Amino acid sequence: MDQNEKKRLAATAAIDHVEEGMLIGVGTGSTVNFFIDALGAMKRSIRGAVSSSEASTSRLAGLGIEVVELNDAGTLDIYVDGADEADPNLHLIKGGGGALTREKIVAAASQKFVCIIDDSKLVDVLGQFPLPVEVIPMARSYVGRQLVAAGGQPELRTGFVTDNGNQIIDVHNLRLSDAAAMETRLNQIAGVVSVGIFAQRPADLLLIGADNGVRSMGPTST
Ligand code: 5RP
């Protein structure tokens, strides 16, 4: 089975967690696109969706799903999003698509975070995938030096501007065996908007698409 089919399986399984009348947070990326398409085809009606990116907003609106501003929504029932890596603690690296800041906000505002991935993204220790860090443009060089001091090799994502008008630095070779501590450390750097480590607000449930179907991992199954 190819990777896209595994993504589609995980995304479709997430629909089982969506109940009538819910307000749903929606992430960004190719896996989430399968989820949005399944939401559009779903028979139960939802109250609306809060989107984490302009790309997801367009796709949701194109399917007639009402997009609600987070400021008007209050606490969301559920957030569904993909990830670039996930570990057995349900800590994640996100931001491959550059939407990490809004994703982090929507995840924080949600009661339950269901993360949908294909099995290639499940790792023992985070960090093979370069860590995305969103930075205010004028702070780019300063933040880069601080990232080197933290043990990483920063690389500017060229030709890319986030939905918030900022830049992304992808950081290679960071040691993330204590992901929550590194998240705290990097969050302290002046000019960092957000980092793609989701350890302080991890997923509550991982749905992993694989050759033999969808496997679930929650805090109790680790
Ligand atoms: C976007 C993200 C995505 O969830 C992550 O990059 C995974 O993307 P895909 O589902 O396309 O593999 O964090 O900022």
Boltz pocket constraint, residues with backbone or C-beta under 6 A from the ligand:
constraints:
  - pocket:
      binder: B
      contacts: [[A, 27], [A, 28], [A, 29], [A, 30], [A, 31], [A, 32], [A, 81], [A, 82], [A, 83], [A, 84], [A, 93], [A, 94], [A, 95], [A, 96], [A, 97], [A, 98], [A, 99], [A, 100], [A, 103], [A, 116]]
      max_distance: 6.0
